[in-house]
C-alpha cells in the first residue's frame, strides 16, 4: 500500500506546483542601442540593493570584448554606492554579468532583457529564476506606471510584480554618460 501511495502523492504534488513557460528574451537584441545610462525605476527586493532609494547603471558597449557595467546607488541617508563589472552576451537578449571585486567576481549572474520598447529607452530585465526583475529607463522621470502593459506580460511569466519596490528618488543623469560604441 505504501508503494502505491508514494507515487500518487508525488503525482498530486507535481500537479499542484505551478510551472511557468521558459522566459522569452528580446529577439534581435541590439546591444549597441542599449549603450548608455539606465535609471532604475523599480525592482524586486534583493540583497544587493537593500536600502537603496535610487539606482542607475551605465553600460559601455564596445565592438570587441565585454560590456563595461557601472552600477551606482543612493541610500536614504545620502550615502552612495558604486560597483563596476563586465557583461558578456550569451545569446539573443541574454547576458552574463560579473562584478568586481573579489568575491563578487567569482560568480556571473544572469541578465536577461525580457522586454524593451522600440526606441530602446525603456526595458525590463530579469533572471530565469524569476527572483530578480528591474524596470529601467533612460529617462529619469519615468515611473512604474509607465510600464503597465509590459508588467502584465511579466506577471503572466510568473514574476511577483506585486512585490516591486519603486524607487522614490533618481540619481542625477550624467550630462555626458559613457558611450563606448565605435564604428
TISE-237465 format. One record per atom (N, C-alpha, C): residue number from 1; atom name; x, y, z. Coordinates in steps of 0.1 Angstrom, whole numbers, always signed. Layout:
REC i at xx yy zz
REC NUM CA X Y Z
...
! end
This chain:
REC i at xx yy zz
REC 1 N +8 -12 +0
REC 1 CA +0 +0 +0
REC 1 C +9 +13 +0
REC 2 N +19 +13 +8
REC 2 CA +28 +24 +9
REC 2 C +35 +27 -5
REC 3 N +38 +16 -12
REC 3 CA +44 +17 -25
REC 3 C +35 +24 -35
REC 4 N +22 +22 -34
REC 4 CA +13 +29 -43
REC 4 C +10 +43 -38
REC 5 N +10 +46 -25
REC 5 CA +7 +59 -20
REC 5 C +18 +69 -24
REC 6 N +30 +65 -23
REC 6 CA +41 +74 -26
REC 6 C +41 +80 -41
REC 7 N +39 +71 -51
REC 7 CA +38 +77 -64
REC 7 C +26 +86 -66
REC 8 N +15 +82 -60
REC 8 CA +3 +90 -60
REC 8 C +5 +104 -54
REC 9 N +12 +104 -42
REC 9 CA +15 +117 -36
REC 9 C +24 +125 -44
REC 10 N +34 +119 -50
REC 10 CA +43 +127 -59
REC 10 C +35 +133 -71
REC 11 N +26 +125 -77
REC 11 CA +19 +130 -88
REC 11 C +9 +141 -84
REC 12 N +4 +140 -73
REC 12 CA -5 +151 -68
REC 12 C +3 +163 -65
REC 13 N +14 +162 -59
REC 13 CA +23 +174 -56
REC 13 C +27 +181 -69
REC 14 N +31 +173 -79
REC 14 CA +36 +178 -92
REC 14 C +24 +185 -99
REC 15 N +12 +180 -98
REC 15 CA +1 +187 -105
REC 15 C -3 +200 -98
REC 16 N +0 +201 -85
REC 16 CA -3 +213 -77
REC 16 C +8 +224 -79
REC 17 N +20 +220 -83
REC 17 CA +30 +231 -84
REC 17 C +28 +239 -97
REC 18 N +31 +251 -96
REC 18 CA +29 +260 -108
REC 18 C +42 +260 -115
REC 19 N +41 +257 -128
REC 19 CA +53 +258 -136
REC 19 C +50 +269 -146
REC 20 N +61 +276 -150
REC 20 CA +59 +286 -160
REC 20 C +67 +283 -172
REC 21 N +62 +288 -183
REC 21 CA +69 +285 -196
REC 21 C +83 +291 -195
REC 22 N +92 +287 -203
REC 22 CA +105 +293 -204
REC 22 C +104 +308 -207
REC 23 N +113 +316 -201
REC 23 CA +112 +330 -204
REC 23 C +117 +333 -218
REC 24 N +110 +342 -224
REC 24 CA +115 +347 -237
REC 24 C +123 +360 -235
REC 25 N +133 +361 -242
REC 25 CA +141 +373 -242
REC 25 C +139 +381 -255
REC 26 N +143 +393 -255
REC 26 CA +142 +402 -267
REC 26 C +149 +396 -279
REC 27 N +141 +394 -290
REC 27 CA +147 +388 -302
REC 27 C +154 +400 -310
REC 28 N +164 +396 -316
REC 28 CA +172 +406 -324
REC 28 C +176 +418 -315
REC 29 N +180 +415 -303
REC 29 CA +185 +425 -294
REC 29 C +197 +432 -300
REC 30 N +197 +445 -299
REC 30 CA +207 +453 -305
REC 30 C +216 +460 -293
REC 31 N +226 +453 -290
REC 31 CA +234 +457 -279
REC 31 C +240 +472 -280
REC 32 N +243 +476 -292
REC 32 CA +248 +489 -294
REC 32 C +238 +500 -290
REC 33 N +225 +497 -292
REC 33 CA +214 +506 -289
REC 33 C +212 +506 -273
REC 34 N +216 +496 -267
REC 34 CA +215 +495 -252
REC 34 C +225 +504 -244
REC 35 N +235 +508 -251
REC 35 CA +246 +515 -246
REC 35 C +241 +528 -239
REC 36 N +247 +531 -228
REC 36 CA +244 +544 -221
REC 36 C +239 +542 -207
REC 37 N +232 +552 -202
REC 37 CA +228 +553 -188
REC 37 C +213 +549 -187
REC 38 N +211 +540 -177
REC 38 CA +197 +535 -174
REC 38 C +194 +537 -160
REC 39 N +183 +544 -157
REC 39 CA +178 +546 -143
REC 39 C +169 +535 -139
REC 40 N +171 +530 -127
REC 40 CA +162 +520 -121
REC 40 C +150 +527 -117
REC 41 N +139 +523 -123
REC 41 CA +125 +528 -119
REC 41 C +120 +520 -107
REC 42 N +121 +507 -108
REC 42 CA +116 +497 -98
REC 42 C +123 +484 -99
REC 43 N +122 +476 -88
REC 43 CA +129 +463 -88
REC 43 C +122 +454 -78
REC 44 N +124 +441 -80
REC 44 CA +120 +432 -70
REC 44 C +130 +433 -58
REC 45 N +126 +431 -46
REC 45 CA +136 +432 -35
REC 45 C +148 +422 -37
REC 46 N +160 +427 -34
REC 46 CA +171 +418 -35
REC 46 C +182 +423 -25
REC 47 N +190 +415 -21
REC 47 CA +200 +418 -10
REC 47 C +211 +428 -15
REC 48 N +213 +428 -28
REC 48 CA +224 +437 -34
REC 48 C +220 +452 -33
REC 49 N +207 +454 -33
REC 49 CA +202 +468 -33
REC 49 C +194 +472 -21
REC 50 N +196 +464 -10
REC 50 CA +189 +466 +2
REC 50 C +191 +480 +7
REC 51 N +181 +488 +10
REC 51 CA +182 +502 +15
REC 51 C +184 +513 +5
REC 52 N +185 +509 -8
REC 52 CA +187 +519 -19
REC 52 C +173 +526 -22
REC 53 N +174 +539 -24
REC 53 CA +162 +547 -28
REC 53 C +163 +551 -42
REC 54 N +175 +550 -48
REC 54 CA +177 +553 -62
REC 54 C +189 +545 -67
REC 55 N +189 +542 -80
REC 55 CA +200 +534 -86
REC 55 C +200 +537 -101
REC 56 N +212 +536 -107
REC 56 CA +213 +536 -121
REC 56 C +225 +528 -126
REC 57 N +225 +524 -138
REC 57 CA +236 +516 -144
REC 57 C +240 +522 -157
REC 58 N +253 +522 -159
REC 58 CA +258 +527 -172
REC 58 C +265 +516 -179
REC 59 N +261 +514 -192
REC 59 CA +267 +503 -200
REC 59 C +275 +509 -211
REC 60 N +287 +505 -211
REC 60 CA +296 +509 -222
REC 60 C +299 +497 -232
REC 61 N +293 +499 -243
REC 61 CA +294 +488 -253
REC 61 C +305 +490 -263
REC 62 N +314 +482 -264
REC 62 CA +325 +483 -274
REC 62 C +323 +472 -284
REC 63 N +330 +473 -295
REC 63 CA +329 +463 -306
REC 63 C +336 +450 -302
REC 64 N +347 +451 -294
REC 64 CA +355 +440 -290
REC 64 C +354 +438 -275
REC 65 N +353 +426 -270
REC 65 CA +354 +424 -256
REC 65 C +341 +426 -249
REC 66 N +341 +425 -236
REC 66 CA +329 +426 -228
REC 66 C +323 +440 -227
REC 67 N +311 +441 -222
REC 67 CA +305 +454 -220
REC 67 C +309 +458 -206
REC 68 N +312 +471 -205
REC 68 CA +315 +476 -191
REC 68 C +302 +480 -184
REC 69 N +301 +477 -172
REC 69 CA +289 +480 -164
REC 69 C +294 +487 -151
REC 70 N +287 +499 -148
REC 70 CA +289 +506 -136
REC 70 C +276 +508 -130
REC 71 N +273 +503 -118
REC 71 CA +261 +505 -111
REC 71 C +263 +515 -99
REC 72 N +254 +524 -98
REC 72 CA +255 +534 -87
REC 72 C +242 +534 -80
REC 73 N +243 +536 -66
REC 73 CA +231 +536 -58
REC 73 C +232 +547 -48
REC 74 N +220 +550 -43
REC 74 CA +218 +561 -33
REC 74 C +210 +555 -22
REC 75 N +216 +556 -9
REC 75 CA +208 +552 +3
REC 75 C +200 +564 +8
REC 76 N +191 +561 +17
REC 76 CA +182 +571 +22
REC 76 C +190 +582 +30
REC 77 N +201 +578 +36
REC 77 CA +209 +587 +44
REC 77 C +219 +596 +35
REC 78 N +218 +594 +22
REC 78 CA +226 +602 +13
REC 78 C +239 +595 +9
REC 79 N +243 +584 +15
REC 79 CA +255 +576 +11
REC 79 C +253 +570 -3
REC 80 N +264 +571 -11
REC 80 CA +263 +565 -24
REC 80 C +271 +552 -24
REC 81 N +267 +543 -33
REC 81 CA +274 +530 -36
REC 81 C +278 +530 -50
REC 82 N +288 +522 -53
REC 82 CA +293 +521 -67
REC 82 C +299 +507 -68
REC 83 N +296 +500 -79
REC 83 CA +303 +487 -82
REC 83 C +304 +486 -97
REC 84 N +315 +481 -102
REC 84 CA +318 +480 -116
REC 84 C +320 +465 -120
REC 85 N +317 +463 -132
REC 85 CA +319 +449 -137
REC 85 C +318 +448 -152
REC 86 N +316 +437 -157
REC 86 CA +315 +434 -171
REC 86 C +304 +425 -174
REC 87 N +299 +426 -187
REC 87 CA +288 +417 -191
REC 87 C +292 +411 -205
REC 88 N +289 +399 -207
REC 88 CA +291 +393 -220
REC 88 C +278 +387 -225
REC 89 N +277 +387 -238
REC 89 CA +265 +382 -244
REC 89 C +266 +366 -245
REC 90 N +255 +360 -241
REC 90 CA +254 +345 -241
REC 90 C +246 +341 -254
REC 91 N +235 +348 -256
REC 91 CA +227 +346 -268
REC 91 C +218 +358 -269
REC 92 N +208 +358 -278
REC 92 CA +200 +369 -281
REC 92 C +192 +374 -268
REC 93 N +196 +386 -264
REC 93 CA +189 +392 -252
REC 93 C +194 +386 -239
REC 94 N +203 +377 -239
REC 94 CA +208 +370 -226
REC 94 C +223 +374 -224
REC 95 N +225 +380 -213
REC 95 CA +239 +383 -209
REC 95 C +243 +377 -196
REC 96 N +255 +376 -193
REC 96 CA +261 +372 -180
REC 96 C +269 +384 -175
REC 97 N +266 +388 -162
REC 97 CA +273 +399 -156
REC 97 C +281 +394 -145
REC 98 N +293 +400 -144
REC 98 CA +303 +397 -133
REC 98 C +308 +410 -128
REC 99 N +307 +412 -114
REC 99 CA +311 +424 -108
REC 99 C +324 +422 -100
REC 100 N +331 +433 -99
REC 100 CA +344 +433 -91
REC 100 C +340 +439 -78
REC 101 N +348 +437 -67
REC 101 CA +360 +429 -66
REC 101 C +357 +415 -61
REC 102 N +367 +408 -57
REC 102 CA +365 +395 -51
REC 102 C +357 +397 -38
REC 103 N +348 +388 -35
REC 103 CA +344 +375 -41
REC 103 C +333 +377 -52
REC 104 N +328 +389 -54
REC 104 CA +317 +390 -63
REC 104 C +321 +386 -77
REC 105 N +334 +387 -81
REC 105 CA +338 +384 -94
REC 105 C +339 +369 -97
REC 106 N +337 +361 -86
REC 106 CA +337 +346 -88
REC 106 C +325 +341 -95
REC 107 N +314 +348 -95
REC 107 CA +301 +343 -100
REC 107 C +296 +353 -110
REC 108 N +291 +347 -121
REC 108 CA +285 +356 -132
REC 108 C +270 +353 -130
REC 109 N +262 +365 -130
REC 109 CA +248 +364 -129
REC 109 C +241 +365 -142
REC 110 N +229 +360 -143
REC 110 CA +221 +361 -155
REC 110 C +215 +375 -155
REC 111 N +215 +381 -167
REC 111 CA +209 +394 -170
REC 111 C +202 +392 -183
REC 112 N +189 +390 -183
REC 112 CA +181 +387 -195
REC 112 C +172 +399 -198
REC 113 N +174 +405 -210
REC 113 CA +165 +416 -214
REC 113 C +152 +409 -219
REC 114 N +141 +411 -211
REC 114 CA +129 +404 -213
REC 114 C +119 +413 -221
REC 115 N +121 +426 -221
REC 115 CA +112 +435 -228
REC 115 C +120 +448 -230
REC 116 N +118 +454 -242
REC 116 CA +124 +467 -245
REC 116 C +115 +474 -255
REC 117 N +113 +487 -254
REC 117 CA +105 +494 -263
REC 117 C +113 +496 -276
REC 118 N +106 +500 -286
REC 118 CA +112 +502 -300
REC 118 C +124 +512 -300
REC 119 N +122 +523 -292
REC 119 CA +132 +533 -291
REC 119 C +144 +530 -282
REC 120 N +144 +518 -276
REC 120 CA +154 +514 -266
REC 120 C +156 +525 -255
REC 121 N +145 +529 -250
REC 121 CA +145 +539 -239
REC 121 C +139 +533 -226
REC 122 N +132 +522 -227
REC 122 CA +126 +516 -215
REC 122 C +128 +501 -217
REC 123 N +132 +494 -206
REC 123 CA +135 +480 -206
REC 123 C +131 +473 -193
REC 124 N +128 +460 -194
REC 124 CA +126 +452 -183
REC 124 C +136 +441 -184
REC 125 N +144 +439 -173
REC 125 CA +154 +429 -172
REC 125 C +152 +420 -160
REC 126 N +154 +407 -162
REC 126 CA +152 +398 -151
REC 126 C +161 +386 -152
REC 127 N +158 +376 -144
REC 127 CA +165 +363 -144
REC 127 C +156 +352 -146
REC 128 N +161 +341 -151
REC 128 CA +152 +329 -154
REC 128 C +146 +323 -141
REC 129 N +152 +326 -129
REC 129 CA +147 +321 -117
REC 129 C +135 +329 -112
REC 130 N +133 +341 -119
REC 130 CA +122 +350 -115
REC 130 C +123 +356 -102
REC 131 N +135 +356 -96
REC 131 CA +138 +362 -83
REC 131 C +142 +377 -85
REC 132 N +147 +380 -97
REC 132 CA +152 +394 -99
REC 132 C +144 +400 -111
REC 133 N +141 +412 -109
REC 133 CA +134 +419 -120
REC 133 C +137 +434 -118
REC 134 N +140 +441 -129
REC 134 CA +143 +455 -129
REC 134 C +135 +462 -140
REC 135 N +129 +474 -137
REC 135 CA +124 +483 -147
REC 135 C +134 +494 -149
REC 136 N +138 +496 -161
REC 136 CA +149 +505 -164
REC 136 C +144 +515 -174
REC 137 N +149 +527 -173
REC 137 CA +145 +538 -183
REC 137 C +157 +547 -185
REC 138 N +159 +551 -197
REC 138 CA +169 +561 -200
REC 138 C +165 +575 -196
REC 139 N +152 +577 -193
REC 139 CA +146 +589 -189
REC 139 C +143 +588 -174
REC 140 N +150 +596 -166
REC 140 CA +149 +595 -151
REC 140 C +135 +599 -146
REC 141 N +126 +605 -154
REC 141 CA +113 +609 -150
REC 141 C +103 +598 -151
REC 142 N +106 +587 -156
REC 142 CA +97 +575 -158
REC 142 C +93 +570 -144
REC 143 N +81 +564 -143
REC 143 CA +76 +558 -131
REC 143 C +71 +543 -135
REC 144 N +68 +536 -125
REC 144 CA +64 +522 -127
REC 144 C +51 +522 -135
REC 145 N +43 +532 -134
REC 145 CA +30 +532 -141
REC 145 C +33 +533 -157
REC 146 N +45 +538 -160
REC 146 CA +48 +538 -175
REC 146 C +51 +525 -180
REC 147 N +51 +514 -172
REC 147 CA +54 +501 -176
REC 147 C +42 +491 -175
REC 148 N +30 +496 -173
REC 148 CA +19 +488 -170
REC 148 C +17 +476 -180
REC 149 N +17 +479 -192
REC 149 CA +14 +468 -202
REC 149 C +25 +457 -202
REC 150 N +38 +461 -203
REC 150 CA +48 +451 -202
REC 150 C +49 +444 -188
REC 151 N +45 +451 -178
REC 151 CA +45 +444 -165
REC 151 C +34 +433 -164
REC 152 N +23 +434 -171
REC 152 CA +14 +424 -172
REC 152 C +19 +411 -179
REC 153 N +28 +414 -189
REC 153 CA +35 +402 -195
REC 153 C +44 +395 -185
REC 154 N +51 +403 -177
REC 154 CA +60 +397 -167
REC 154 C +52 +390 -156
REC 155 N +40 +395 -153
REC 155 CA +32 +387 -143
REC 155 C +27 +374 -149
REC 156 N +24 +374 -162
REC 156 CA +20 +362 -168
REC 156 C +31 +352 -169
REC 157 N +44 +357 -169
REC 157 CA +56 +348 -169
REC 157 C +60 +343 -156
REC 158 N +52 +347 -145
REC 158 CA +55 +342 -132
REC 158 C +63 +351 -123
REC 159 N +65 +364 -126
REC 159 CA +72 +373 -118
REC 159 C +62 +379 -108
REC 160 N +66 +380 -95
REC 160 CA +57 +386 -85
REC 160 C +57 +401 -85
REC 161 N +51 +407 -95
REC 161 CA +52 +421 -97
REC 161 C +46 +429 -86
REC 162 N +37 +423 -78
REC 162 CA +31 +430 -67
REC 162 C +41 +433 -56
REC 163 N +53 +427 -57
REC 163 CA +64 +429 -47
REC 163 C +74 +440 -52
REC 164 N +71 +446 -63
REC 164 CA +81 +456 -69
REC 164 C +82 +468 -59
REC 165 N +95 +472 -58
REC 165 CA +98 +484 -50
REC 165 C +101 +495 -60
REC 166 N +93 +506 -59
REC 166 CA +95 +517 -68
REC 166 C +105 +526 -61
REC 167 N +115 +530 -68
REC 167 CA +125 +540 -63
REC 167 C +118 +553 -60
REC 168 N +121 +559 -49
REC 168 CA +115 +572 -45
REC 168 C +122 +584 -51
REC 169 N +135 +581 -55
REC 169 CA +143 +592 -60
REC 169 C +150 +587 -72
REC 170 N +157 +596 -79
REC 170 CA +166 +592 -90
REC 170 C +179 +599 -88
REC 171 N +189 +592 -92
REC 171 CA +203 +598 -93
REC 171 C +203 +607 -104
REC 172 N +210 +618 -103
REC 172 CA +211 +627 -115
REC 172 C +216 +621 -127
REC 173 N +211 +625 -138
REC 173 CA +216 +620 -151
REC 173 C +230 +626 -153
REC 174 N +238 +618 -159
REC 174 CA +252 +623 -162
REC 174 C +250 +630 -175
REC 175 N +254 +643 -176
REC 175 CA +252 +651 -188
REC 175 C +260 +645 -200
REC 176 N +270 +637 -197
REC 176 CA +278 +631 -208
REC 176 C +281 +617 -204
REC 177 N +271 +608 -204
REC 177 CA +274 +594 -200
REC 177 C +283 +587 -209
REC 178 N +290 +577 -204
REC 178 CA +300 +569 -211
REC 178 C +293 +562 -223
REC 179 N +297 +565 -235
REC 179 CA +292 +559 -247
REC 179 C +304 +553 -254
REC 180 N +305 +540 -255
REC 180 CA +317 +534 -260
REC 180 C +315 +528 -273
REC 181 N +304 +529 -280
REC 181 CA +302 +523 -293
REC 181 C +311 +530 -303
REC 182 N +319 +523 -310
REC 182 CA +327 +529 -321
REC 182 C +324 +522 -334
REC 183 N +324 +529 -344
REC 183 CA +321 +523 -357
REC 183 C +333 +524 -367
! end
